[in-house]
């Protein structure tokens, strides 16, 4: 699905986001997104460890 996105489309999307949120909010949004991704990965790895423990019993 995302294989057909070219450079022009990415630039247009970035400009729309910049106009919509403004330059001052973007670092705050990026930090929040990074925290959410980090928490998701941590939760997923914890879940994998829990499943491994249950299977070994």
C-alpha positions as CSV (number, residue, x, y, z in Angstrom):
1,X,0.0,0.0,0.0
2,X,2.7,2.5,1.0
3,X,5.1,1.3,-1.8
4,X,3.5,3.7,-4.3
5,X,4.2,6.9,-2.2
6,X,6.8,9.0,-3.9
7,X,8.9,12.0,-2.8
8,X,6.4,14.5,-4.0
9,X,3.6,12.9,-2.0
10,X,5.8,12.9,1.2
11,X,6.6,16.6,0.8
12,X,2.9,17.5,0.3
13,X,1.9,15.5,3.4
14,X,4.7,17.1,5.4
15,X,3.6,20.6,4.3
16,X,0.0,19.8,5.2
17,X,1.1,18.6,8.7
18,X,3.2,21.7,9.1
19,X,0.4,24.0,8.2
20,X,-2.2,22.1,10.3
21,X,-0.1,21.9,13.5
22,X,2.4,24.7,13.1
23,X,6.1,24.7,13.7
24,X,6.0,25.0,17.4
25,X,3.8,21.9,18.0
26,X,5.7,19.5,15.7
27,X,8.5,18.6,18.2
28,X,6.0,18.0,20.9
29,X,3.9,15.8,18.6
30,X,7.1,13.8,17.6
31,X,8.1,13.3,21.2
32,X,4.6,12.0,22.0
33,X,4.7,9.7,19.0
34,X,8.1,8.4,20.0
35,X,7.0,7.7,23.6
36,X,3.9,5.9,22.3
37,X,6.0,3.7,20.0
38,X,8.5,3.0,22.8
39,X,5.7,2.0,25.2
40,X,4.1,-0.3,22.5
41,X,7.4,-2.1,21.9
42,X,8.0,-2.5,25.6
43,X,4.5,-3.9,26.0
44,X,4.8,-6.2,23.1
45,X,8.1,-7.6,24.3
46,X,6.7,-8.0,27.9
47,X,3.8,-9.9,26.4
48,X,6.2,-12.2,24.4
49,X,8.1,-13.0,27.6
50,X,4.9,-13.8,29.5
51,X,3.8,-16.1,26.7
52,X,7.1,-17.9,26.7
53,X,6.9,-18.5,30.5
54,X,3.4,-19.9,30.2
55,X,4.4,-22.3,27.4
56,X,7.4,-23.7,29.4
57,X,5.2,-24.7,32.4
